[in-house]
Amino acid sequence: MVDSTTRTLRVLAGHAFALTLDANPTTGYQWMLSNPLDGRFLTLLSNEYIPPATSGLIGQGGHQQLTFQPLRPGMTSIALKYCRPWDDGDCAHFSFTIVQISG
């Protein structure tokens, strides 16, 4: 069974924002763009893994944080997939975010 989430964000042009998603790189899975960003509205500033605050368990998951820069007012979307980079057919989760950018 594949899990998916959809959300809407309202952000300001010129003010970076982040999407933070559960992730566990020990499984081989990672969050990545499933469709290219519309470069007129958004750029990806960073994509980093944030380990758990306490590392009590081996293989414990943390979070993956993707930071975006909204460039100008408008509406666009961010489509992400949680897959193994070597196997696009084996995706466990999908995330779709509608981004409304105001000036």
Phi and psi restraints in degrees (range 20) as a CNS / XPLOR table:
assign (resid 1 and name C) (resid 2 and name N)
       (resid 2 and name CA) (resid 2 and name C) 1.0 -100.8 20.0 2
assign (resid 2 and name N) (resid 2 and name CA)
       (resid 2 and name C) (resid 3 and name N) 1.0 134.8 20.0 2
assign (resid 2 and name C) (resid 3 and name N)
       (resid 3 and name CA) (resid 3 and name C) 1.0 -99.3 20.0 2
assign (resid 3 and name N) (resid 3 and name CA)
       (resid 3 and name C) (resid 4 and name N) 1.0 140.9 20.0 2
assign (resid 3 and name C) (resid 4 and name N)
       (resid 4 and name CA) (resid 4 and name C) 1.0 -141.7 20.0 2
assign (resid 4 and name N) (resid 4 and name CA)
       (resid 4 and name C) (resid 5 and name N) 1.0 150.3 20.0 2
assign (resid 4 and name C) (resid 5 and name N)
       (resid 5 and name CA) (resid 5 and name C) 1.0 -130.6 20.0 2
assign (resid 5 and name N) (resid 5 and name CA)
       (resid 5 and name C) (resid 6 and name N) 1.0 149.1 20.0 2
assign (resid 5 and name C) (resid 6 and name N)
       (resid 6 and name CA) (resid 6 and name C) 1.0 -132.1 20.0 2
assign (resid 6 and name N) (resid 6 and name CA)
       (resid 6 and name C) (resid 7 and name N) 1.0 136.9 20.0 2
assign (resid 6 and name C) (resid 7 and name N)
       (resid 7 and name CA) (resid 7 and name C) 1.0 -146.6 20.0 2
assign (resid 7 and name N) (resid 7 and name CA)
       (resid 7 and name C) (resid 8 and name N) 1.0 165.3 20.0 2
assign (resid 7 and name C) (resid 8 and name N)
       (resid 8 and name CA) (resid 8 and name C) 1.0 -123.9 20.0 2
assign (resid 8 and name N) (resid 8 and name CA)
       (resid 8 and name C) (resid 9 and name N) 1.0 134.1 20.0 2
assign (resid 8 and name C) (resid 9 and name N)
       (resid 9 and name CA) (resid 9 and name C) 1.0 -120.6 20.0 2
assign (resid 9 and name N) (resid 9 and name CA)
       (resid 9 and name C) (resid 10 and name N) 1.0 142.6 20.0 2
assign (resid 9 and name C) (resid 10 and name N)
       (resid 10 and name CA) (resid 10 and name C) 1.0 -113.0 20.0 2
assign (resid 10 and name N) (resid 10 and name CA)
       (resid 10 and name C) (resid 11 and name N) 1.0 122.5 20.0 2
assign (resid 10 and name C) (resid 11 and name N)
       (resid 11 and name CA) (resid 11 and name C) 1.0 -132.8 20.0 2
assign (resid 11 and name N) (resid 11 and name CA)
       (resid 11 and name C) (resid 12 and name N) 1.0 167.9 20.0 2
assign (resid 11 and name C) (resid 12 and name N)
       (resid 12 and name CA) (resid 12 and name C) 1.0 -103.7 20.0 2
assign (resid 12 and name N) (resid 12 and name CA)
       (resid 12 and name C) (resid 13 and name N) 1.0 137.6 20.0 2
assign (resid 12 and name C) (resid 13 and name N)
       (resid 13 and name CA) (resid 13 and name C) 1.0 -57.5 20.0 2
assign (resid 13 and name N) (resid 13 and name CA)
       (resid 13 and name C) (resid 14 and name N) 1.0 135.8 20.0 2
assign (resid 13 and name C) (resid 14 and name N)
       (resid 14 and name CA) (resid 14 and name C) 1.0 87.1 20.0 2
assign (resid 14 and name N) (resid 14 and name CA)
       (resid 14 and name C) (resid 15 and name N) 1.0 -6.7 20.0 2
assign (resid 14 and name C) (resid 15 and name N)
       (resid 15 and name CA) (resid 15 and name C) 1.0 -112.5 20.0 2
assign (resid 15 and name N) (resid 15 and name CA)
       (resid 15 and name C) (resid 16 and name N) 1.0 110.3 20.0 2
assign (resid 15 and name C) (resid 16 and name N)
       (resid 16 and name CA) (resid 16 and name C) 1.0 -60.8 20.0 2
assign (resid 16 and name N) (resid 16 and name CA)
       (resid 16 and name C) (resid 17 and name N) 1.0 149.0 20.0 2
assign (resid 16 and name C) (resid 17 and name N)
       (resid 17 and name CA) (resid 17 and name C) 1.0 -140.2 20.0 2
assign (resid 17 and name N) (resid 17 and name CA)
       (resid 17 and name C) (resid 18 and name N) 1.0 161.1 20.0 2
assign (resid 17 and name C) (resid 18 and name N)
       (resid 18 and name CA) (resid 18 and name C) 1.0 -127.0 20.0 2
assign (resid 18 and name N) (resid 18 and name CA)
       (resid 18 and name C) (resid 19 and name N) 1.0 146.0 20.0 2
assign (resid 18 and name C) (resid 19 and name N)
       (resid 19 and name CA) (resid 19 and name C) 1.0 -106.8 20.0 2
assign (resid 19 and name N) (resid 19 and name CA)
       (resid 19 and name C) (resid 20 and name N) 1.0 126.0 20.0 2
assign (resid 19 and name C) (resid 20 and name N)
       (resid 20 and name CA) (resid 20 and name C) 1.0 -116.8 20.0 2
assign (resid 20 and name N) (resid 20 and name CA)
       (resid 20 and name C) (resid 21 and name N) 1.0 122.1 20.0 2
assign (resid 20 and name C) (resid 21 and name N)
       (resid 21 and name CA) (resid 21 and name C) 1.0 -126.8 20.0 2
assign (resid 21 and name N) (resid 21 and name CA)
       (resid 21 and name C) (resid 22 and name N) 1.0 146.4 20.0 2
assign (resid 21 and name C) (resid 22 and name N)
       (resid 22 and name CA) (resid 22 and name C) 1.0 -59.9 20.0 2
assign (resid 22 and name N) (resid 22 and name CA)
       (resid 22 and name C) (resid 23 and name N) 1.0 137.7 20.0 2
assign (resid 22 and name C) (resid 23 and name N)
       (resid 23 and name CA) (resid 23 and name C) 1.0 -154.1 20.0 2
assign (resid 23 and name N) (resid 23 and name CA)
       (resid 23 and name C) (resid 24 and name N) 1.0 153.9 20.0 2
assign (resid 23 and name C) (resid 24 and name N)
       (resid 24 and name CA) (resid 24 and name C) 1.0 -146.2 20.0 2
assign (resid 24 and name N) (resid 24 and name CA)
       (resid 24 and name C) (resid 25 and name N) 1.0 96.1 20.0 2
assign (resid 24 and name C) (resid 25 and name N)
       (resid 25 and name CA) (resid 25 and name C) 1.0 -65.4 20.0 2
assign (resid 25 and name N) (resid 25 and name CA)
       (resid 25 and name C) (resid 26 and name N) 1.0 -16.2 20.0 2
assign (resid 25 and name C) (resid 26 and name N)
       (resid 26 and name CA) (resid 26 and name C) 1.0 -67.4 20.0 2
assign (resid 26 and name N) (resid 26 and name CA)
       (resid 26 and name C) (resid 27 and name N) 1.0 -16.7 20.0 2
assign (resid 26 and name C) (resid 27 and name N)
       (resid 27 and name CA) (resid 27 and name C) 1.0 -86.4 20.0 2
assign (resid 27 and name N) (resid 27 and name CA)
       (resid 27 and name C) (resid 28 and name N) 1.0 -10.2 20.0 2
assign (resid 27 and name C) (resid 28 and name N)
       (resid 28 and name CA) (resid 28 and name C) 1.0 91.4 20.0 2
assign (resid 28 and name N) (resid 28 and name CA)
       (resid 28 and name C) (resid 29 and name N) 1.0 -9.5 20.0 2
assign (resid 28 and name C) (resid 29 and name N)
       (resid 29 and name CA) (resid 29 and name C) 1.0 -86.4 20.0 2
assign (resid 29 and name N) (resid 29 and name CA)
       (resid 29 and name C) (resid 30 and name N) 1.0 149.2 20.0 2
assign (resid 29 and name C) (resid 30 and name N)
       (resid 30 and name CA) (resid 30 and name C) 1.0 -152.5 20.0 2
assign (resid 30 and name N) (resid 30 and name CA)
       (resid 30 and name C) (resid 31 and name N) 1.0 154.0 20.0 2
assign (resid 30 and name C) (resid 31 and name N)
       (resid 31 and name CA) (resid 31 and name C) 1.0 -80.3 20.0 2
assign (resid 31 and name N) (resid 31 and name CA)
       (resid 31 and name C) (resid 32 and name N) 1.0 134.6 20.0 2
assign (resid 31 and name C) (resid 32 and name N)
       (resid 32 and name CA) (resid 32 and name C) 1.0 -149.0 20.0 2
assign (resid 32 and name N) (resid 32 and name CA)
       (resid 32 and name C) (resid 33 and name N) 1.0 159.8 20.0 2
assign (resid 32 and name C) (resid 33 and name N)
       (resid 33 and name CA) (resid 33 and name C) 1.0 -64.7 20.0 2
assign (resid 33 and name N) (resid 33 and name CA)
       (resid 33 and name C) (resid 34 and name N) 1.0 132.5 20.0 2
assign (resid 33 and name C) (resid 34 and name N)
       (resid 34 and name CA) (resid 34 and name C) 1.0 -94.6 20.0 2
assign (resid 34 and name N) (resid 34 and name CA)
       (resid 34 and name C) (resid 35 and name N) 1.0 -17.8 20.0 2
assign (resid 34 and name C) (resid 35 and name N)
       (resid 35 and name CA) (resid 35 and name C) 1.0 -136.9 20.0 2
assign (resid 35 and name N) (resid 35 and name CA)
       (resid 35 and name C) (resid 36 and name N) 1.0 148.1 20.0 2
assign (resid 35 and name C) (resid 36 and name N)
       (resid 36 and name CA) (resid 36 and name C) 1.0 -62.9 20.0 2
assign (resid 36 and name N) (resid 36 and name CA)
       (resid 36 and name C) (resid 37 and name N) 1.0 148.4 20.0 2
assign (resid 36 and name C) (resid 37 and name N)
       (resid 37 and name CA) (resid 37 and name C) 1.0 -71.0 20.0 2
assign (resid 37 and name N) (resid 37 and name CA)
       (resid 37 and name C) (resid 38 and name N) 1.0 151.7 20.0 2
assign (resid 37 and name C) (resid 38 and name N)
       (resid 38 and name CA) (resid 38 and name C) 1.0 -79.6 20.0 2
assign (resid 38 and name N) (resid 38 and name CA)
       (resid 38 and name C) (resid 39 and name N) 1.0 103.6 20.0 2
assign (resid 38 and name C) (resid 39 and name N)
       (resid 39 and name CA) (resid 39 and name C) 1.0 -61.7 20.0 2
assign (resid 39 and name N) (resid 39 and name CA)
       (resid 39 and name C) (resid 40 and name N) 1.0 -11.5 20.0 2
assign (resid 39 and name C) (resid 40 and name N)
       (resid 40 and name CA) (resid 40 and name C) 1.0 -73.4 20.0 2
assign (resid 40 and name N) (resid 40 and name CA)
       (resid 40 and name C) (resid 41 and name N) 1.0 -25.2 20.0 2
assign (resid 40 and name C) (resid 41 and name N)
       (resid 41 and name CA) (resid 41 and name C) 1.0 -116.1 20.0 2
assign (resid 41 and name N) (resid 41 and name CA)
       (resid 41 and name C) (resid 42 and name N) 1.0 -31.8 20.0 2
assign (resid 41 and name C) (resid 42 and name N)
       (resid 42 and name CA) (resid 42 and name C) 1.0 -139.8 20.0 2
assign (resid 42 and name N) (resid 42 and name CA)
       (resid 42 and name C) (resid 43 and name N) 1.0 148.2 20.0 2
assign (resid 42 and name C) (resid 43 and name N)
       (resid 43 and name CA) (resid 43 and name C) 1.0 -129.2 20.0 2
assign (resid 43 and name N) (resid 43 and name CA)
       (resid 43 and name C) (resid 44 and name N) 1.0 148.6 20.0 2
assign (resid 43 and name C) (resid 44 and name N)
       (resid 44 and name CA) (resid 44 and name C) 1.0 -88.0 20.0 2
assign (resid 44 and name N) (resid 44 and name CA)
       (resid 44 and name C) (resid 45 and name N) 1.0 118.2 20.0 2
assign (resid 44 and name C) (resid 45 and name N)
       (resid 45 and name CA) (resid 45 and name C) 1.0 -86.7 20.0 2
assign (resid 45 and name N) (resid 45 and name CA)
       (resid 45 and name C) (resid 46 and name N) 1.0 -41.0 20.0 2
assign (resid 45 and name C) (resid 46 and name N)
       (resid 46 and name CA) (resid 46 and name C) 1.0 -158.5 20.0 2
assign (resid 46 and name N) (resid 46 and name CA)
       (resid 46 and name C) (resid 47 and name N) 1.0 157.9 20.0 2
assign (resid 46 and name C) (resid 47 and name N)
       (resid 47 and name CA) (resid 47 and name C) 1.0 -142.9 20.0 2
assign (resid 47 and name N) (resid 47 and name CA)
       (resid 47 and name C) (resid 48 and name N) 1.0 103.8 20.0 2
assign (resid 47 and name C) (resid 48 and name N)
       (resid 48 and name CA) (resid 48 and name C) 1.0 -134.3 20.0 2
assign (resid 48 and name N) (resid 48 and name CA)
       (resid 48 and name C) (resid 49 and name N) 1.0 152.0 20.0 2
assign (resid 48 and name C) (resid 49 and name N)
       (resid 49 and name CA) (resid 49 and name C) 1.0 -92.0 20.0 2
assign (resid 49 and name N) (resid 49 and name CA)
       (resid 49 and name C) (resid 50 and name N) 1.0 134.6 20.0 2
assign (resid 49 and name C) (resid 50 and name N)
       (resid 50 and name CA) (resid 50 and name C) 1.0 -114.8 20.0 2
assign (resid 50 and name N) (resid 50 and name CA)
       (resid 50 and name C) (resid 51 and name N) 1.0 111.4 20.0 2
assign (resid 50 and name C) (resid 51 and name N)
       (resid 51 and name CA) (resid 51 and name C) 1.0 -67.5 20.0 2
assign (resid 51 and name N) (resid 51 and name CA)
       (resid 51 and name C) (resid 52 and name N) 1.0 163.1 20.0 2
assign (resid 51 and name C) (resid 52 and name N)
       (resid 52 and name CA) (resid 52 and name C) 1.0 -63.5 20.0 2
assign (resid 52 and name N) (resid 52 and name CA)
       (resid 52 and name C) (resid 53 and name N) 1.0 153.3 20.0 2
assign (resid 52 and name C) (resid 53 and name N)
       (resid 53 and name CA) (resid 53 and name C) 1.0 -62.0 20.0 2
assign (resid 53 and name N) (resid 53 and name CA)
       (resid 53 and name C) (resid 54 and name N) 1.0 -36.3 20.0 2
assign (resid 53 and name C) (resid 54 and name N)
       (resid 54 and name CA) (resid 54 and name C) 1.0 -118.5 20.0 2
assign (resid 54 and name N) (resid 54 and name CA)
       (resid 54 and name C) (resid 55 and name N) 1.0 134.2 20.0 2
assign (resid 54 and name C) (resid 55 and name N)
       (resid 55 and name CA) (resid 55 and name C) 1.0 -105.6 20.0 2
assign (resid 55 and name N) (resid 55 and name CA)
       (resid 55 and name C) (resid 56 and name N) 1.0 53.9 20.0 2
assign (resid 55 and name C) (resid 56 and name N)
       (resid 56 and name CA) (resid 56 and name C) 1.0 -74.7 20.0 2
assign (resid 56 and name N) (resid 56 and name CA)
       (resid 56 and name C) (resid 57 and name N) 1.0 -25.8 20.0 2
assign (resid 56 and name C) (resid 57 and name N)
       (resid 57 and name CA) (resid 57 and name C) 1.0 -117.7 20.0 2
assign (resid 57 and name N) (resid 57 and name CA)
       (resid 57 and name C) (resid 58 and name N) 1.0 137.2 20.0 2
assign (resid 57 and name C) (resid 58 and name N)
       (resid 58 and name CA) (resid 58 and name C) 1.0 -68.5 20.0 2
assign (resid 58 and name N) (resid 58 and name CA)
       (resid 58 and name C) (resid 59 and name N) 1.0 132.3 20.0 2
assign (resid 58 and name C) (resid 59 and name N)
       (resid 59 and name CA) (resid 59 and name C) 1.0 79.4 20.0 2
assign (resid 59 and name N) (resid 59 and name CA)
       (resid 59 and name C) (resid 60 and name N) 1.0 9.9 20.0 2
assign (resid 59 and name C) (resid 60 and name N)
       (resid 60 and name CA) (resid 60 and name C) 1.0 -65.0 20.0 2
assign (resid 60 and name N) (resid 60 and name CA)
       (resid 60 and name C) (resid 61 and name N) 1.0 137.7 20.0 2
assign (resid 60 and name C) (resid 61 and name N)
       (resid 61 and name CA) (resid 61 and name C) 1.0 -80.8 20.0 2
assign (resid 61 and name N) (resid 61 and name CA)
       (resid 61 and name C) (resid 62 and name N) 1.0 164.3 20.0 2
assign (resid 61 and name C) (resid 62 and name N)
       (resid 62 and name CA) (resid 62 and name C) 1.0 -133.4 20.0 2
assign (resid 62 and name N) (resid 62 and name CA)
       (resid 62 and name C) (resid 63 and name N) 1.0 -132.9 20.0 2
assign (resid 62 and name C) (resid 63 and name N)
       (resid 63 and name CA) (resid 63 and name C) 1.0 -137.6 20.0 2
assign (resid 63 and name N) (resid 63 and name CA)
       (resid 63 and name C) (resid 64 and name N) 1.0 151.5 20.0 2
assign (resid 63 and name C) (resid 64 and name N)
       (resid 64 and name CA) (resid 64 and name C) 1.0 -112.9 20.0 2
assign (resid 64 and name N) (resid 64 and name CA)
       (resid 64 and name C) (resid 65 and name N) 1.0 128.7 20.0 2
assign (resid 64 and name C) (resid 65 and name N)
       (resid 65 and name CA) (resid 65 and name C) 1.0 -116.4 20.0 2
assign (resid 65 and name N) (resid 65 and name CA)
       (resid 65 and name C) (resid 66 and name N) 1.0 121.4 20.0 2
assign (resid 65 and name C) (resid 66 and name N)
       (resid 66 and name CA) (resid 66 and name C) 1.0 -108.8 20.0 2
assign (resid 66 and name N) (resid 66 and name CA)
       (resid 66 and name C) (resid 67 and name N) 1.0 123.6 20.0 2
assign (resid 66 and name C) (resid 67 and name N)
       (resid 67 and name CA) (resid 67 and name C) 1.0 -109.0 20.0 2
assign (resid 67 and name N) (resid 67 and name CA)
       (resid 67 and name C) (resid 68 and name N) 1.0 133.1 20.0 2
assign (resid 67 and name C) (resid 68 and name N)
       (resid 68 and name CA) (resid 68 and name C) 1.0 -122.8 20.0 2
assign (resid 68 and name N) (resid 68 and name CA)
       (resid 68 and name C) (resid 69 and name N) 1.0 151.7 20.0 2
assign (resid 68 and name C) (resid 69 and name N)
       (resid 69 and name CA) (resid 69 and name C) 1.0 -113.5 20.0 2
assign (resid 69 and name N) (resid 69 and name CA)
       (resid 69 and name C) (resid 70 and name N) 1.0 115.0 20.0 2
assign (resid 69 and name C) (resid 70 and name N)
       (resid 70 and name CA) (resid 70 and name C) 1.0 -78.7 20.0 2
assign (resid 70 and name N) (resid 70 and name CA)
       (resid 70 and name C) (resid 71 and name N) 1.0 131.3 20.0 2
assign (resid 70 and name C) (resid 71 and name N)
       (resid 71 and name CA) (resid 71 and name C) 1.0 -95.7 20.0 2
assign (resid 71 and name N) (resid 71 and name CA)
       (resid 71 and name C) (resid 72 and name N) 1.0 -37.2 20.0 2
assign (resid 71 and name C) (resid 72 and name N)
       (resid 72 and name CA) (resid 72 and name C) 1.0 -158.4 20.0 2
assign (resid 72 and name N) (resid 72 and name CA)
       (resid 72 and name C) (resid 73 and name N) 1.0 161.3 20.0 2
assign (resid 72 and name C) (resid 73 and name N)
       (resid 73 and name CA) (resid 73 and name C) 1.0 -59.5 20.0 2
assign (resid 73 and name N) (resid 73 and name CA)
       (resid 73 and name C) (resid 74 and name N) 1.0 145.5 20.0 2
assign (resid 73 and name C) (resid 74 and name N)
       (resid 74 and name CA) (resid 74 and name C) 1.0 152.3 20.0 2
assign (resid 74 and name N) (resid 74 and name CA)
       (resid 74 and name C) (resid 75 and name N) 1.0 -167.2 20.0 2
assign (resid 74 and name C) (resid 75 and name N)
       (resid 75 and name CA) (resid 75 and name C) 1.0 -130.1 20.0 2
assign (resid 75 and name N) (resid 75 and name CA)
       (resid 75 and name C) (resid 76 and name N) 1.0 137.9 20.0 2
assign (resid 75 and name C) (resid 76 and name N)
       (resid 76 and name CA) (resid 76 and name C) 1.0 -150.3 20.0 2
assign (resid 76 and name N) (resid 76 and name CA)
       (resid 76 and name C) (resid 77 and name N) 1.0 -171.4 20.0 2
assign (resid 76 and name C) (resid 77 and name N)
       (resid 77 and name CA) (resid 77 and name C) 1.0 -143.9 20.0 2
assign (resid 77 and name N) (resid 77 and name CA)
       (resid 77 and name C) (resid 78 and name N) 1.0 159.4 20.0 2
assign (resid 77 and name C) (resid 78 and name N)
       (resid 78 and name CA) (resid 78 and name C) 1.0 -125.6 20.0 2
assign (resid 78 and name N) (resid 78 and name CA)
       (resid 78 and name C) (resid 79 and name N) 1.0 118.6 20.0 2
assign (resid 78 and name C) (resid 79 and name N)
       (resid 79 and name CA) (resid 79 and name C) 1.0 -111.3 20.0 2
assign (resid 79 and name N) (resid 79 and name CA)
       (resid 79 and name C) (resid 80 and name N) 1.0 121.4 20.0 2
assign (resid 79 and name C) (resid 80 and name N)
       (resid 80 and name CA) (resid 80 and name C) 1.0 -121.0 20.0 2
assign (resid 80 and name N) (resid 80 and name CA)
       (resid 80 and name C) (resid 81 and name N) 1.0 152.0 20.0 2
assign (resid 80 and name C) (resid 81 and name N)
       (resid 81 and name CA) (resid 81 and name C) 1.0 -133.1 20.0 2
assign (resid 81 and name N) (resid 81 and name CA)
       (resid 81 and name C) (resid 82 and name N) 1.0 145.8 20.0 2
assign (resid 81 and name C) (resid 82 and name N)
       (resid 82 and name CA) (resid 82 and name C) 1.0 -106.8 20.0 2
assign (resid 82 and name N) (resid 82 and name CA)
       (resid 82 and name C) (resid 83 and name N) 1.0 95.2 20.0 2
assign (resid 82 and name C) (resid 83 and name N)
       (resid 83 and name CA) (resid 83 and name C) 1.0 -133.7 20.0 2
assign (resid 83 and name N) (resid 83 and name CA)
       (resid 83 and name C) (resid 84 and name N) 1.0 167.8 20.0 2
assign (resid 83 and name C) (resid 84 and name N)
       (resid 84 and name CA) (resid 84 and name C) 1.0 -84.4 20.0 2
assign (resid 84 and name N) (resid 84 and name CA)
       (resid 84 and name C) (resid 85 and name N) 1.0 127.5 20.0 2
assign (resid 84 and name C) (resid 85 and name N)
       (resid 85 and name CA) (resid 85 and name C) 1.0 -55.4 20.0 2
assign (resid 85 and name N) (resid 85 and name CA)
       (resid 85 and name C) (resid 86 and name N) 1.0 -28.9 20.0 2
assign (resid 85 and name C) (resid 86 and name N)
       (resid 86 and name CA) (resid 86 and name C) 1.0 -88.6 20.0 2
assign (resid 86 and name N) (resid 86 and name CA)
       (resid 86 and name C) (resid 87 and name N) 1.0 -2.7 20.0 2
assign (resid 86 and name C) (resid 87 and name N)
       (resid 87 and name CA) (resid 87 and name C) 1.0 -145.0 20.0 2
assign (resid 87 and name N) (resid 87 and name CA)
       (resid 87 and name C) (resid 88 and name N) 1.0 83.3 20.0 2
assign (resid 87 and name C) (resid 88 and name N)
       (resid 88 and name CA) (resid 88 and name C) 1.0 -62.6 20.0 2
assign (resid 88 and name N) (resid 88 and name CA)
       (resid 88 and name C) (resid 89 and name N) 1.0 -19.7 20.0 2
assign (resid 88 and name C) (resid 89 and name N)
       (resid 89 and name CA) (resid 89 and name C) 1.0 -78.3 20.0 2
assign (resid 89 and name N) (resid 89 and name CA)
       (resid 89 and name C) (resid 90 and name N) 1.0 -8.3 20.0 2
assign (resid 89 and name C) (resid 90 and name N)
       (resid 90 and name CA) (resid 90 and name C) 1.0 -114.4 20.0 2
assign (resid 90 and name N) (resid 90 and name CA)
       (resid 90 and name C) (resid 91 and name N) 1.0 68.5 20.0 2
assign (resid 90 and name C) (resid 91 and name N)
       (resid 91 and name CA) (resid 91 and name C) 1.0 -100.2 20.0 2
assign (resid 91 and name N) (resid 91 and name CA)
       (resid 91 and name C) (resid 92 and name N) 1.0 132.3 20.0 2
assign (resid 91 and name C) (resid 92 and name N)
       (resid 92 and name CA) (resid 92 and name C) 1.0 -91.0 20.0 2
assign (resid 92 and name N) (resid 92 and name CA)
       (resid 92 and name C) (resid 93 and name N) 1.0 -31.4 20.0 2
assign (resid 92 and name C) (resid 93 and name N)
       (resid 93 and name CA) (resid 93 and name C) 1.0 -144.5 20.0 2
assign (resid 93 and name N) (resid 93 and name CA)
       (resid 93 and name C) (resid 94 and name N) 1.0 155.0 20.0 2
assign (resid 93 and name C) (resid 94 and name N)
       (resid 94 and name CA) (resid 94 and name C) 1.0 -132.5 20.0 2
assign (resid 94 and name N) (resid 94 and name CA)
       (resid 94 and name C) (resid 95 and name N) 1.0 146.8 20.0 2
assign (resid 94 and name C) (resid 95 and name N)
       (resid 95 and name CA) (resid 95 and name C) 1.0 -134.6 20.0 2
assign (resid 95 and name N) (resid 95 and name CA)
       (resid 95 and name C) (resid 96 and name N) 1.0 130.4 20.0 2
assign (resid 95 and name C) (resid 96 and name N)
       (resid 96 and name CA) (resid 96 and name C) 1.0 -125.2 20.0 2
assign (resid 96 and name N) (resid 96 and name CA)
       (resid 96 and name C) (resid 97 and name N) 1.0 124.4 20.0 2
assign (resid 96 and name C) (resid 97 and name N)
       (resid 97 and name CA) (resid 97 and name C) 1.0 -123.4 20.0 2
assign (resid 97 and name N) (resid 97 and name CA)
       (resid 97 and name C) (resid 98 and name N) 1.0 123.4 20.0 2
assign (resid 97 and name C) (resid 98 and name N)
       (resid 98 and name CA) (resid 98 and name C) 1.0 -88.3 20.0 2
assign (resid 98 and name N) (resid 98 and name CA)
       (resid 98 and name C) (resid 99 and name N) 1.0 128.7 20.0 2
assign (resid 98 and name C) (resid 99 and name N)
       (resid 99 and name CA) (resid 99 and name C) 1.0 -115.9 20.0 2
assign (resid 99 and name N) (resid 99 and name CA)
       (resid 99 and name C) (resid 100 and name N) 1.0 118.2 20.0 2
assign (resid 99 and name C) (resid 100 and name N)
       (resid 100 and name CA) (resid 100 and name C) 1.0 -102.9 20.0 2
assign (resid 100 and name N) (resid 100 and name CA)
       (resid 100 and name C) (resid 101 and name N) 1.0 117.1 20.0 2
assign (resid 100 and name C) (resid 101 and name N)
       (resid 101 and name CA) (resid 101 and name C) 1.0 -106.3 20.0 2
assign (resid 101 and name N) (resid 101 and name CA)
       (resid 101 and name C) (resid 102 and name N) 1.0 124.7 20.0 2
assign (resid 101 and name C) (resid 102 and name N)
       (resid 102 and name CA) (resid 102 and name C) 1.0 -110.5 20.0 2
assign (resid 102 and name N) (resid 102 and name CA)
       (resid 102 and name C) (resid 103 and name N) 1.0 161.3 20.0 2
